[in-house]
Amino acid sequence: MDELDRHLLDLVREDRSLDPDVLAALLPLVGDRSLAAFLGEHGVLRGDAERKLDMMRRGYLRGTAGELLVEAGAAARLAELAAAVPRVAPQQVAPATAPGLAPGSLPLAEDSLEYYFTLAGNTDSISVPEIVQLFSTGRHTGCLSLESPQTTMHVHLQNGVVRLVDPLQVRRRVYHVDGHSQPFTIPLDVLERAVAVRRETRRPILLGLLAEGAIDARQLRRIAEPMAAESLFLLLCNPDPVFFMFRPHVELPDGAAALDLKIDGISLLLEASRMVDERRRLTASWPGDGARIVPAGNLLTRVADLDVRREDMRFLAAIESGSNIGELAHVTGLPLIDIYGKVAEFLAAGVLLLEATNTDE
């Protein structure tokens, strides 16, 4: 039992929000994780409880154990866990049908439910950031899979550190690397080939680009985090529920371990959340991402009156009659949030117009 667990038991003894004897009895189930991470995983403690508990232990934050509990049902879930102690071996997991998955729903496209997992469900009652934070701050090792109707990504973690984010689809091709003023661009045909190989062999797109010689190991490390943030951004923008499944002790894909790639999960969440907020601000008056973006009738005249940069002229040239955000992302390869920003800028200048459609992208 580490210092964090001792502090948790001390807090519980003070406010009696939970039975300290029951908590102590659960220690055989915890294994090499902290008790706080185990209770967070099983819905007794809040997703950020371990981080707050550590701040309390260090004296940076005042609080009680009761403040770390989920809003309802914590005691009942703790009782269920305690009842399982005599008959569940430490770290034992078993195959099952994911809770919250509607009858007839499809499992993850790349990973069937015949795999073992410790936790699965959907985001009806827990958000994607809370899920990522749960396994990151809980120092878990395994693969967290997130799937929506539009996109799927697999997050590989080792002791809570994100070692690789493996999306099934990538459209961004333009990155700023190595401090250069000129962006680095992955050719469209090379990216499409890496995506196709991902579907056929499950080799992550990043590793495919490395194998193709499109990027080197240094460039891979520089683009891995922005590519991951964009994939998470896409997932967070989706209004549909996200299905999630965590499988413990899954090995990293071939070639990933040698790269020693490490991404801070909290930083990843913060960047994706920042882009979500920025998108919400930029598109407050838009009819939806499926809206058609078309040039204004007097496009050339208005552009002549503006101080338009060369890269923006190329962006405007990519807009054909009937383009939408998704099509622009595919054609230009720009970061999605940059596309939103450019469209919003040229809408305000009267260079572009939006035409509503019946369906979103």
C-alpha positions as CSV (number, residue, x, y, z in Angstrom):
1,M,0.0,0.0,0.0
2,D,1.6,3.3,-1.1
3,E,1.4,6.8,0.5
4,L,-1.6,7.8,-1.6
5,D,-3.6,4.8,-0.4
6,R,-2.7,5.5,3.3
7,H,-3.8,9.1,2.9
8,L,-7.1,7.9,1.4
9,L,-7.7,5.6,4.3
10,D,-6.9,8.4,6.8
11,L,-9.4,10.7,5.1
12,V,-12.1,8.0,5.2
13,R,-11.5,7.3,8.8
14,E,-11.9,11.1,9.5
15,D,-15.2,11.7,7.7
16,R,-16.6,8.0,7.6
17,S,-17.9,8.6,4.0
18,L,-17.0,5.0,3.4
19,D,-16.2,2.1,5.6
20,P,-12.3,2.0,6.0
21,D,-12.4,-1.7,6.9
22,V,-14.1,-2.5,3.6
23,L,-11.5,-0.4,1.7
24,A,-8.7,-2.3,3.4
25,A,-10.3,-5.6,2.5
26,L,-10.3,-4.6,-1.2
27,L,-6.5,-4.3,-1.3
28,P,-6.0,-7.9,-2.6
29,L,-8.0,-6.9,-5.7
30,V,-5.9,-3.9,-6.4
31,G,-2.7,-5.5,-7.6
32,D,0.0,-3.1,-8.7
33,R,-2.4,-0.2,-9.0
34,S,-3.3,2.3,-6.4
35,L,-6.5,1.8,-4.4
36,A,-7.7,5.2,-5.6
37,A,-7.2,4.2,-9.2
38,F,-9.0,0.9,-8.6
39,L,-12.0,2.7,-7.0
40,G,-12.1,5.2,-9.8
41,E,-12.2,2.4,-12.3
42,H,-15.1,0.8,-10.6
43,G,-17.2,4.0,-10.2
44,V,-16.6,4.7,-6.5
45,L,-14.4,7.7,-6.8
46,R,-14.5,10.5,-9.4
47,G,-12.3,10.4,-12.4
48,D,-10.0,13.2,-11.0
49,A,-9.9,11.7,-7.5
50,E,-6.4,10.4,-7.6
51,R,-4.9,13.7,-8.8
52,K,-6.9,15.6,-6.1
53,L,-5.9,13.0,-3.5
54,D,-2.3,13.5,-4.3
55,M,-2.7,17.3,-4.0
56,M,-4.3,16.8,-0.6
57,R,-1.5,14.5,0.5
58,R,1.1,17.2,-0.5
59,G,-0.9,19.9,1.3
60,Y,-1.8,21.8,-1.8
61,L,-5.5,21.2,-1.5
62,R,-7.9,20.9,1.4
63,G,-10.8,18.5,1.3
64,T,-12.5,15.4,2.6
65,A,-12.9,11.8,1.2
66,G,-16.6,12.5,0.6
67,E,-15.7,15.1,-2.0
68,L,-13.8,12.5,-4.0
69,L,-16.9,10.2,-4.3
70,V,-19.1,10.0,-7.3
71,E,-22.4,11.8,-6.8
72,A,-24.6,8.7,-6.3
73,G,-24.2,5.0,-5.7
74,A,-20.6,5.0,-4.4
75,A,-21.4,3.0,-1.2
76,A,-23.5,0.5,-3.2
77,R,-20.7,-0.1,-5.7
78,L,-18.2,-0.4,-2.8
79,A,-20.4,-3.1,-1.2
80,E,-20.6,-5.0,-4.5
81,L,-16.8,-5.0,-4.8
82,A,-16.4,-6.1,-1.2
83,A,-18.9,-9.0,-1.7
84,A,-16.7,-10.2,-4.6
85,V,-13.5,-10.4,-2.6
86,P,-13.8,-14.1,-1.5
87,R,-14.4,-15.3,-5.1
88,V,-12.5,-13.0,-7.4
89,A,-8.7,-13.4,-7.9
90,P,-6.5,-10.3,-8.1
91,Q,-6.6,-8.6,-11.4
92,Q,-8.9,-11.3,-12.8
93,V,-10.9,-10.1,-15.8
94,A,-13.4,-12.1,-17.9
95,P,-15.0,-11.7,-21.3
96,A,-18.5,-10.2,-21.3
97,T,-20.9,-8.2,-23.4
98,A,-20.1,-4.5,-22.9
99,P,-22.6,-2.8,-20.5
100,G,-24.5,-0.1,-22.2
101,L,-24.1,-1.6,-25.7
102,A,-27.5,-1.8,-27.3
103,P,-28.7,-5.2,-28.6
104,G,-27.6,-5.6,-32.2
105,S,-25.0,-2.8,-32.0
106,L,-21.7,-3.4,-33.8
107,P,-18.6,-3.9,-31.7
108,L,-15.4,-1.9,-32.5
109,A,-14.5,-2.3,-36.2
110,E,-11.0,-3.4,-35.3
111,D,-11.4,-5.2,-32.0
112,S,-14.2,-7.7,-31.4
113,L,-15.6,-8.2,-27.9
114,E,-14.1,-11.7,-27.7
115,Y,-11.1,-9.9,-26.3
116,Y,-10.7,-9.5,-22.5
117,F,-11.4,-6.1,-21.0
118,T,-11.7,-4.5,-17.6
119,L,-14.2,-1.8,-18.5
120,A,-16.5,-1.0,-21.4
121,G,-19.6,1.1,-22.0
122,N,-20.7,4.3,-23.7
123,T,-20.7,8.0,-23.0
124,D,-24.3,8.3,-21.9
125,S,-23.1,8.7,-18.3
126,I,-19.4,9.5,-18.6
127,S,-17.6,11.8,-21.0
128,V,-14.6,11.0,-23.2
129,P,-12.3,13.3,-21.3
130,E,-13.3,11.6,-18.0
131,I,-12.5,8.2,-19.6
132,V,-9.1,9.2,-20.9
133,Q,-8.3,10.9,-17.6
134,L,-9.4,7.8,-15.6
135,F,-6.9,5.5,-17.3
136,S,-4.2,8.1,-17.6
137,T,-4.2,9.3,-14.0
138,G,-4.8,5.7,-12.8
139,R,-1.5,4.7,-14.3
140,H,-3.1,1.9,-16.3
141,T,-1.4,-0.2,-19.0
142,G,-3.4,-1.4,-22.0
143,C,-5.4,-0.2,-24.9
144,L,-8.3,2.2,-24.7
145,S,-10.5,2.0,-27.8
146,L,-13.0,4.8,-28.6
147,E,-15.5,4.5,-31.4
148,S,-18.2,6.8,-32.7
149,P,-20.2,6.3,-36.0
150,Q,-17.7,8.7,-37.7
151,T,-14.3,7.8,-36.3
152,T,-12.4,5.2,-34.2
153,M,-9.1,5.6,-32.3
154,H,-7.0,3.3,-30.1
155,V,-5.0,4.9,-27.3
156,H,-2.1,2.7,-26.1
157,L,-1.0,3.4,-22.5
158,Q,1.9,2.3,-20.3
159,N,1.5,3.2,-16.6
160,G,-0.9,5.9,-17.6
161,V,1.5,7.5,-20.2
162,V,0.1,7.6,-23.8
163,R,2.7,5.7,-25.9
164,L,0.7,5.8,-29.2
165,V,-2.6,7.1,-30.5
166,D,-3.8,4.9,-33.4
167,P,-6.7,6.5,-35.3
168,L,-8.3,4.5,-38.2
169,Q,-8.6,7.6,-40.3
170,V,-6.4,10.7,-40.7
171,R,-6.9,13.7,-43.0
172,R,-4.4,16.2,-41.7
173,R,-1.2,16.3,-43.7
174,V,0.3,19.7,-42.9
175,Y,2.5,20.1,-39.8
176,H,5.0,22.6,-38.4
177,V,8.1,20.6,-37.3
178,D,11.6,21.3,-36.2
179,G,10.9,25.0,-35.8
180,H,10.8,25.7,-39.5
181,S,8.6,28.5,-40.8
182,Q,7.5,26.5,-43.7
183,P,5.1,23.6,-42.9
184,F,5.9,20.0,-43.6
185,T,3.3,18.4,-45.8
186,I,2.7,14.6,-46.2
187,P,1.7,13.8,-49.8
188,L,-1.9,12.9,-50.2
189,D,-1.2,9.6,-52.0
190,V,1.3,8.5,-49.3
191,L,-1.2,9.2,-46.5
192,E,-4.0,7.4,-48.3
193,R,-1.8,4.4,-48.8
194,A,-0.9,4.4,-45.1
195,V,-4.6,4.6,-44.2
196,A,-5.4,1.7,-46.6
197,V,-2.6,-0.4,-45.0
198,R,-4.1,0.4,-41.6
199,R,-7.4,-1.1,-42.6
200,E,-5.7,-4.3,-44.1
201,T,-3.0,-5.0,-41.6
202,R,-3.7,-2.9,-38.5
203,R,-0.3,-1.2,-38.8
204,P,-0.8,2.2,-37.2
205,I,-0.9,5.1,-39.8
206,L,2.1,6.8,-38.1
207,L,4.2,3.7,-38.4
208,G,3.1,3.2,-42.0
209,L,4.3,6.7,-42.8
210,L,7.6,5.9,-41.2
211,A,7.9,2.7,-43.1
212,E,7.1,4.5,-46.4
213,G,9.9,7.0,-45.7
214,A,7.4,9.9,-45.7
215,I,8.6,10.9,-42.3
216,D,11.7,10.1,-40.1
217,A,11.7,9.1,-36.5
218,R,12.3,12.8,-35.4
219,Q,9.4,14.0,-37.5
220,L,7.2,11.2,-36.2
221,R,7.7,12.4,-32.6
222,R,6.9,16.0,-33.6
223,I,3.6,15.2,-35.4
224,A,2.4,12.4,-33.1
225,E,0.8,14.7,-30.5
226,P,-0.9,17.1,-33.0
227,M,-2.2,14.1,-35.0
228,A,-3.5,12.5,-31.7
229,A,-5.1,15.8,-30.6
230,E,-6.9,16.2,-33.9
231,S,-8.3,12.7,-33.7
232,L,-9.5,13.3,-30.2
233,F,-10.9,16.7,-31.3
234,L,-13.0,14.9,-34.0
235,L,-14.3,12.5,-31.4
236,L,-15.3,15.3,-29.0
237,C,-17.1,17.2,-31.7
238,N,-19.3,14.2,-32.5
239,P,-22.8,14.6,-30.8
240,D,-23.4,10.8,-30.9
241,P,-22.5,8.6,-27.9
242,V,-19.0,7.1,-28.0
243,F,-18.4,3.4,-27.3
244,F,-15.3,2.7,-25.2
245,M,-13.5,-0.4,-24.2
246,F,-10.3,-0.8,-22.2
247,R,-8.2,-4.0,-22.5
248,P,-5.3,-4.4,-20.0
249,H,-1.8,-5.4,-20.8
250,V,-2.1,-5.1,-24.6
251,E,1.3,-4.9,-26.2
252,L,2.3,-1.9,-28.3
253,P,2.1,-2.4,-32.0
254,D,5.2,-3.7,-33.7
255,G,7.8,-0.9,-34.0
256,A,6.1,1.4,-31.6
257,A,8.1,0.4,-28.5
258,A,11.5,1.2,-30.1
259,L,10.4,4.8,-30.8
260,D,10.0,5.5,-27.1
261,L,7.1,7.9,-27.9
262,K,5.5,9.5,-24.9
263,I,2.5,11.8,-24.9
264,D,1.1,13.4,-21.8
265,G,-2.6,12.4,-21.6
266,I,-3.7,15.5,-19.8
267,S,-2.0,17.8,-22.3
268,L,-3.7,15.9,-25.1
269,L,-7.1,16.4,-23.5
270,L,-6.4,20.1,-22.9
271,E,-5.4,20.7,-26.5
272,A,-8.4,18.8,-27.9
273,S,-10.7,20.6,-25.5
274,R,-9.2,24.0,-26.6
275,M,-10.0,23.2,-30.2
276,V,-13.5,22.2,-29.3
277,D,-14.1,25.5,-27.6
278,E,-12.5,27.4,-30.5
279,R,-14.7,25.6,-33.0
280,R,-17.8,26.3,-30.9
281,R,-16.9,30.0,-30.9
282,L,-16.2,30.2,-34.6
283,T,-19.3,28.2,-35.7
284,A,-21.9,29.7,-33.3
285,S,-24.0,31.0,-36.2
286,W,-23.2,28.2,-38.7
287,P,-26.0,25.9,-39.9
288,G,-23.7,22.9,-39.3
289,D,-20.5,21.3,-40.6
290,G,-22.4,19.9,-43.6
291,A,-23.2,23.4,-44.8
292,R,-21.8,24.0,-48.3
293,I,-19.0,26.6,-48.5
294,V,-19.2,28.5,-51.8
295,P,-17.4,31.6,-53.2
296,A,-19.3,34.9,-53.2
297,G,-20.2,36.1,-56.6
298,N,-17.7,39.0,-56.4
299,L,-14.9,36.8,-55.1
300,L,-12.1,38.3,-57.2
301,T,-13.1,41.9,-56.4
302,R,-13.3,41.3,-52.7
303,V,-10.0,39.3,-52.6
304,A,-8.3,42.2,-54.5
305,D,-9.4,44.6,-51.7
306,L,-8.0,42.3,-49.0
307,D,-4.4,41.7,-48.0
308,V,-4.7,37.9,-48.7
309,R,-1.6,35.8,-48.0
310,R,-0.3,33.3,-50.6
311,E,-1.3,30.3,-48.5
312,D,-4.8,31.7,-48.1
313,M,-5.1,32.2,-51.9
314,R,-4.3,28.5,-52.3
315,F,-7.0,27.7,-49.7
316,L,-9.6,29.8,-51.6
317,A,-8.5,28.1,-54.8
318,A,-9.3,24.7,-53.2
319,I,-12.9,25.7,-52.6
320,E,-15.0,24.5,-55.4
321,S,-18.8,24.9,-55.6
322,G,-20.2,22.6,-53.0
323,S,-17.2,22.2,-50.6
324,N,-17.8,21.5,-46.9
325,I,-15.5,21.3,-43.9
326,G,-14.7,17.6,-44.4
327,E,-14.0,18.0,-48.1
328,L,-11.7,20.9,-47.4
329,A,-9.8,18.9,-44.8
330,H,-9.3,16.1,-47.4
331,V,-8.2,18.4,-50.2
332,T,-6.0,20.8,-48.2
333,G,-4.7,18.6,-45.4
334,L,-4.8,21.5,-43.1
335,P,-5.5,21.2,-39.3
336,L,-9.3,21.2,-38.9
337,I,-9.3,24.1,-36.5
338,D,-7.3,26.2,-39.0
339,I,-9.9,25.4,-41.7
340,Y,-12.7,26.6,-39.3
341,G,-10.7,29.8,-38.7
342,K,-10.0,30.5,-42.4
343,V,-13.7,29.9,-43.3
344,A,-14.9,32.1,-40.5
345,E,-12.5,34.9,-41.5
346,F,-13.6,34.8,-45.2
347,L,-17.2,34.6,-44.2
348,A,-16.9,37.8,-42.2
349,A,-15.1,39.4,-45.2
350,G,-17.9,38.4,-47.5
351,V,-15.5,36.3,-49.7
352,L,-17.3,33.1,-48.9
353,L,-21.0,32.1,-48.2
354,L,-22.6,29.2,-46.4
355,E,-25.5,27.3,-47.9
356,A,-27.4,25.1,-45.4
357,T,-28.0,21.4,-46.3
358,N,-30.4,18.9,-44.9
359,T,-27.7,16.6,-43.5
360,D,-24.5,17.2,-41.7
361,E,-21.2,15.8,-42.7
